[in-house]
Amino acid sequence: MSHRITVAQSAPHTRLELRHAVRAEQAGDDIGAGMRQLYELAGRIGLVPTGPPSTTYHGEFGPGHTTEADFGLPVTAGPIDGTTEQITVRRTEPTRFAYVTHHGGYEHIGTAYRDLYDWIGASNLYACGPPTEVYLVAPDEAVHPNDLITEIRLPVVTRPDLAIRLPATLPKAATLVRNTLTDKGFTVLTEVDARATFQAGPGTAMQDCRILGAYNAELAHRALELDPRAGLLLSFNIVLRADGETTIIEAVDPLRLVDTEDQAALAAIARDAKSRLVSVIEAVAESSRPTD
């Protein structure tokens, strides 16, 4: 890994945002146009920039793709006159993020992204939002491409027990999860292809997502003996979401499905179920690690 990764927390600030489409093949032109419009809007409605601009990408950004992006600018709070543009002025909340600083032209920025995602995948952190590029030295300020400085940020939280990012495509990850569930005493009763089932229609885009419904006969029998209404503990959902060349795997925490104070006996079963699901996630993670 050639880049240093750092974790920090942003300070609250007032932020002007403009939503704009960015085409991969015309990214430089589209980002430049969006930035110009952003600064023009700030001046027109009386907001003074207080920091560097940024772009947050809401979707896959690669050859042949067009994605929605939020162009953002920290600003002083001020009056907002009537305008017809699709803009947002909001007060941000403190956000924990991991970041990498890229020096130089954008043609090699993909290496910085890969290092950032690889570092997060190997840490106890979990990416919980889209990436943001902060232009510490933007093209209009640089004399030479080597002068450009871009900070790439990913919001992160501490990785929960029941989530993992797997370095595998979704079909491969789904096969591994199904096999591991079987090895750990679960039966996969249902599998839903969310993109095929729920996509709104032609021209819409949905992230590739599978939902596995897993059942454990022993746990179900124990739960129903205690309470015939304990249907929530009969099946557990494991969600797999494609994210580039990786797959995010998350399981529902069974303890969220019961009242731990009023349903103490069922809570004990839920804790057992969580422990078993954690062992599935850990086994999947171990199986995906390269061998020497």
C-alpha angles and dihedrals in degrees: 000000000000100000130072114234121209133186118217142154125241121230120235113264142158111265134194113208133188123189114222137164117244122200115209094223093047098034095131093051095043094047091046091051092047092050093049090051091047094055092043090053092048091053094044095054096040102254119142118212114242101180146008122307124248144193124220115197118215102194146009112325113198144104112324095012133116116198136185114247135186114223106207136193129181107232143174114261111259145144118303114214122202113289136164096213120113096248137145129207111190144157110245126221123230107276129193112223143168116226144184127198117226120199119200139015125351095242089083099037091104090076090059091050092050092049091050095049092044091051093050091046090055094045134073089257130099127209107238103178147019124296122263127203113209112198104217089169109019128197093262089056099043123090092194131018088247088065093064115110119190126179114206113205132191120185109233141187130189107280112258120227092250101051136074140164109229122203092228140089117265096255091052092045092049091053091049093048093048092050093046093049089053092049090052095052100266129125121213104227099172139021121188124192096212096192093053093042104041107025109128097228146280114343095025124110127213130179114254105260136168127193117203120196108208125194131194113198096203094051092045092051092050092047094049092048089058097041127003087208093060094110093135090071095052097079133025125203121226113190123203118193126186114232109177109295092343134072127222112215121195132172127200112253105240090210088069089062098062138051102247092202102044097032102043095154093049089045089060089055090047090054089051090049091049091051091052093048090049088054089053091052092047092048091050090051092049093048091053095054114103116249123230 
